[in-house]
């Protein structure tokens, strides 16, 4: 690459090769990139659509997604010392019947089965 560089990346936008000096001349604070041993990795910018999670009323202790209809998380799951068991948590999020939740709890308590 030449030392006179434009601010737009070359056609191979996700895998660029350049010297560190060229990288410094090309990149700025608005470009999400990382230089590693002569190769530049371009990262996708985070979009606000993917960060749209709003809390339900504070006393409910639930975060509800604007992007994934019906998806929610209990706030206590995010701060718990021990993470919740994923199967019962999933069953609760998707609204499975109580009998299915009980079955999942029973399976989780029994632990994995090792085939003979």
N, C-alpha and C positions, 0 to 999 in steps of 0.2 A: 504494500500500500504506500501511496505517496504521503509526504508529511502535510500537504495541503489537503485537508479532508472536509467534506461537507458534513452537516449534522444528520443527514439521513443515512441509515445503514445500507450497505450493499445488498444485492438481491438475496444472498444467503443470510437472511436476517436473524436466524436463530442460532447460527453457528459461524461466527466470524473469527478470522485469524488476523492478528495484528500485533505489533510490538506494544510494549507498555506505554511508550511515548505516544504512539498513534492512538492508543486507547484514551489516554489523558486528553489529547487534543479533540477527540471525537465525542466522548461522553460528557454529560453535564448532570446536574442534580435532578433533571426531569427524566433521565433515561434510567430504567431499572435493569442494570447489567452488572456482570461480574467478570473480571479478567483473571484467568487461571492459566499460567504457563503458555502464553501466546494465543489462547483461545478465549473469545468473548461469548458469554452466555447471556442472551437477552430474555428477560422475564416479562410475562404478561402483566399489564397494569391491573391492579384490583379494581373491579367495578362496583359501584354503589349497589347495584342490583344483587350482587352476591354477598353483600354485607347487611342486607335488610332484615334484621331481626329486631323486633320491638317487644318490650315487655308487656304482658297483660297487666291489669291492675296490680299494683305493688303487693297487696296483701295475698294475692293468689299464689305467688312464688313460681310462676310459670312464664317462660319466654315462648312467644309464638312467632313462627317464620312468616314473613310476607311473601317469600319466594316459593316455598313448598307448602301449598295449601294443606292445612290439617296437621303439619309437623310442629311439635312443641317439645320443650324440655323442662323438667323441674329444676329450678335454680339450685336446689340443694345437691343435685347430681353433679353440678359443675364445681362445687367447693368441697365435696365430701372427701374425707381422708381415704376411704375405700370406695372405689367406683361401684355403681349398682351392677347387679348381675344383668348382662346384656339381654338375655332372652325375655325375662319378665319385664324389663324396661321397654323393650320393643313391643311386647304384647300390650302394654299399657298405652304406649304412644299410638299404635294403630287401632286400638279399641277392640281387641279380641275379647270374646266372651269369657266370663269368669271361670268356666270349666277349663278352657284352654290355658288360662293363666295358672290355674292350680296344677294342671298337668305339667306345664313348663317348670314350675317351682319344684315339683316332685322329681322330675328328671334332673334338675340342677342339683338337688340334695343328694341324689344317688351317685352323682359323678359319672365320669366317662366309663363306658364298658370296653374292656379289652377282649377282642375276639380270641377264642381258644385255638 
